[in-house]
Amino acid sequence: MTATDPSRSEQDRLSGAGGRPSGDPWGVRRAENLLTSLQGVLSARIVVSPMGEVEEVHVLTHGGTPPKQVVRNVESALLAHLGLRIDHRKVSVAQTAEVRPIEALDQHAVRDIARRREVLFDSLEFQGGGSSRLTLSVALHIGDEELGGSAESVDNSRARMQAAARAAVSALEPVMTRGTLEIEGVQVIEAFGRRYIMAGVMVVEARGTSLLTGTCELAESPERAAVLAVLDATNRWLSSQR
């Protein structure tokens, strides 16, 4: 290590203007704090000899900055702020993936899972059409894209449930890359002491047809459960298409 000012000792240059903090005789902590203030640097450790000469500089950074640039940044910072000129061969750089708090990682994981679920439910609305008929409108979204579909129904429980399923299938048409979807049927089933809506969705392709099935517990309205059962049946198939 070569000093830019020969009149000052190695120790004085590490500790600043001659001051040596208690418990840190060579001012190593000050130099490490300086390095961790550099952009992209997560941590820094400086190893000195018993005489205060810098022997090693270890830096942990994000993966965004090339290691050679990190070394140049370390050399420049130590020279400009502490008057220390070090051999670049003494600087070792380790890079890691982005480090975030656990809470941020949890939120990111939730968003990532939501993105992988191809189509998500937004809302279901009823509009009276007169003569005991209704129009059911379903709103879905995939990523930032909004999807909508509707179907008419007579005003009774079973018909509304079937219409909600048809409206969901209609909303899915814009994201179909091959084939078409048709509702095979929707029905209420009982299992494990609970009631569920089960939807059968037929995939019609040039090479043939296949039946997709999905379920949703009947916790709120049968119509809402019918829409969610359709999505349960089709999401995995749609994901394989995309």
C-alpha positions in Angstrom: 0.0 0.0 0.0 1.4 3.4 -1.0 0.5 6.6 0.7 -0.3 9.7 -1.3 1.2 11.8 1.6 4.4 10.3 2.9 4.3 12.4 6.0 1.3 10.5 7.3 1.5 7.0 8.7 -0.7 4.1 7.5 -2.5 4.1 10.8 -3.3 7.9 10.6 -4.7 7.6 7.1 -7.0 4.7 8.1 -8.3 6.5 11.2 -8.7 9.9 9.5 -6.9 13.0 10.6 -4.7 11.3 13.2 -7.7 10.3 15.4 -8.0 6.6 16.4 -11.4 5.5 17.7 -11.3 3.5 20.9 -11.3 -0.3 20.1 -10.5 0.5 16.4 -6.8 1.5 16.5 -6.3 1.4 12.7 -9.6 3.0 11.8 -10.8 -0.1 10.0 -14.4 0.4 10.8 -14.4 3.9 9.3 -13.0 2.4 6.0 -15.5 -0.4 6.0 -18.4 2.0 6.6 -17.1 4.1 3.7 -17.1 1.0 1.4 -20.6 -0.1 2.5 -21.9 3.4 1.5 -20.9 2.7 -2.1 -23.8 1.9 -4.5 -24.6 -1.8 -4.7 -22.3 -2.8 -1.8 -24.0 -4.9 0.9 -21.0 -5.4 3.2 -17.3 -4.9 3.4 -14.5 -6.4 5.5 -10.9 -5.1 5.7 -8.1 -7.3 7.0 -5.0 -5.5 8.3 -1.7 -6.6 9.6 -0.5 -6.1 13.2 1.2 -2.9 11.9 -2.0 -1.6 10.4 -1.2 -2.4 6.7 -4.1 -3.3 4.6 -3.7 -7.0 3.5 -7.2 -7.9 2.1 -10.4 -6.1 1.2 -13.5 -8.3 0.9 -16.7 -6.8 -0.6 -20.1 -8.4 -1.0 -22.3 -6.7 -3.7 -25.5 -7.1 -5.7 -25.1 -8.8 -9.0 -25.8 -5.6 -11.0 -22.3 -4.1 -11.0 -19.4 -5.8 -12.8 -16.7 -6.9 -10.3 -13.9 -4.9 -12.1 -16.0 -1.7 -11.6 -16.5 -2.6 -7.9 -12.8 -2.8 -7.5 -12.2 0.5 -9.2 -14.9 2.1 -7.0 -13.2 0.7 -3.8 -9.8 2.0 -4.9 -11.2 5.4 -5.7 -13.2 5.7 -2.5 -10.3 4.8 -0.3 -8.0 7.1 -2.1 -10.4 10.1 -2.2 -11.7 9.9 1.3 -8.9 8.4 3.3 -5.8 9.0 1.2 -5.2 5.3 0.9 -3.8 3.8 -2.3 -4.2 0.0 -2.4 -3.2 -2.7 -4.8 -6.3 -3.8 -6.8 -5.2 -7.4 -6.3 -6.0 -7.1 -2.6 -9.7 -6.5 -3.3 -11.9 -9.5 -3.7 -15.6 -9.2 -4.8 -18.4 -11.6 -4.1 -21.8 -11.1 -5.7 -25.2 -12.3 -4.6 -28.8 -12.1 -5.7 -30.9 -9.2 -4.5 -31.2 -9.2 -0.7 -34.5 -8.0 0.8 -36.2 -8.2 4.1 -38.3 -11.3 4.8 -41.5 -9.3 4.7 -40.7 -8.0 1.2 -39.8 -11.5 0.1 -43.1 -12.8 1.4 -45.0 -10.1 -0.5 -43.0 -10.8 -3.7 -43.8 -14.6 -3.4 -47.5 -13.9 -3.1 -47.4 -11.6 -6.1 -45.4 -14.2 -8.1 -47.9 -16.9 -7.2 -50.8 -14.7 -8.2 -49.2 -14.0 -11.6 -48.7 -17.7 -12.2 -52.5 -18.2 -11.6 -53.4 -17.4 -15.2 -56.9 -15.9 -14.7 -58.3 -14.3 -11.6 -61.9 -13.5 -10.6 -62.9 -9.8 -10.1 -66.7 -9.6 -9.9 -70.1 -10.9 -10.8 -73.1 -8.7 -11.5 -76.8 -9.3 -12.2 -79.0 -7.1 -14.4 -82.7 -7.5 -14.8 -83.9 -8.1 -18.3 -87.6 -8.2 -17.7 -90.1 -11.1 -18.1 -88.2 -12.9 -15.2 -84.9 -13.0 -17.2 -81.5 -11.8 -16.0 -78.1 -11.0 -17.6 -75.1 -12.2 -15.6 -71.8 -10.4 -16.2 -68.5 -11.7 -15.1 -65.3 -9.7 -14.8 -61.9 -11.4 -14.8 -58.3 -10.4 -15.2 -55.1 -11.9 -16.4 -52.0 -9.8 -15.5 -53.0 -6.2 -16.4 -55.6 -7.4 -19.0 -59.3 -7.2 -18.0 -61.7 -9.8 -19.4 -65.5 -9.8 -19.4 -68.3 -12.0 -20.5 -72.0 -12.3 -20.0 -74.9 -14.7 -20.4 -78.7 -14.6 -20.1 -80.8 -16.7 -17.8 -84.3 -17.2 -16.5 -84.5 -16.2 -12.9 -84.1 -19.4 -10.9 -81.2 -20.8 -8.9 -80.1 -23.6 -11.2 -80.3 -21.4 -14.4 -78.4 -18.6 -12.8 -75.6 -21.0 -11.8 -75.4 -22.3 -15.3 -75.4 -18.8 -16.8 -72.6 -17.7 -14.5 -70.5 -20.6 -15.8 -71.3 -19.7 -19.4 -70.4 -16.1 -18.8 -67.0 -17.1 -17.3 -66.3 -19.3 -20.4 -67.3 -16.3 -22.6 -64.8 -14.1 -20.8 -62.0 -16.6 -21.4 -62.4 -16.5 -25.2 -59.9 -13.6 -25.8 -57.0 -15.6 -24.2 -57.7 -18.8 -26.0 -54.8 -19.6 -28.4 -56.3 -22.8 -29.8 -59.7 -24.6 -29.6 -62.9 -23.4 -27.9 -64.5 -24.0 -24.5 -68.0 -25.1 -23.9 -69.9 -25.7 -20.6 -70.6 -29.4 -20.2 -72.5 -28.9 -17.0 -72.6 -27.4 -13.5 -74.0 -29.1 -10.4 -74.0 -29.1 -6.6 -72.2 -32.0 -5.0 -71.7 -33.0 -1.3 -68.4 -34.3 0.1 -66.9 -34.4 3.6 -69.9 -32.7 5.1 -69.7 -29.7 2.8 -71.4 -28.6 -0.4 -69.4 -27.8 -3.6 -70.1 -26.5 -7.1 -68.6 -28.8 -9.7 -68.1 -27.5 -13.3 -67.3 -29.5 -16.4 -65.8 -27.6 -19.2 -65.3 -29.2 -22.6 -62.2 -28.3 -24.7 -63.0 -28.7 -28.4 -59.9 -28.8 -30.6 -59.2 -30.1 -34.1 -57.6 -33.2 -32.7 -60.6 -34.0 -30.5 -62.3 -33.0 -27.2 -61.3 -33.3 -23.6 -63.2 -32.6 -20.4 -61.8 -30.3 -17.7 -63.4 -30.4 -14.2 -63.1 -27.9 -11.3 -64.7 -27.4 -8.0 -65.4 -24.6 -5.5 -66.9 -24.8 -2.0 -70.3 -23.3 -1.9 -69.5 -20.6 0.7 -71.2 -17.6 -0.8 -73.6 -17.6 -3.8 -73.9 -20.6 -6.2 -73.3 -18.2 -9.1 -69.9 -17.0 -7.7 -68.9 -20.5 -6.9 -69.8 -21.6 -10.4 -67.4 -19.0 -11.9 -64.6 -20.0 -9.5 -65.2 -23.7 -10.4 -64.8 -22.9 -14.1 -61.5 -21.1 -13.4 -60.4 -24.0 -11.3 -61.1 -26.3 -14.2 -59.4 -24.1 -16.9 -56.5 -22.3 -15.3 -54.0 -25.1 -15.5 -55.0 -25.9 -19.1 -54.7 -22.2 -20.1 -51.4 -22.0 -18.4 -50.1 -24.9 -20.5 -51.2 -23.0 -23.6 -49.3 -19.9 -22.7 
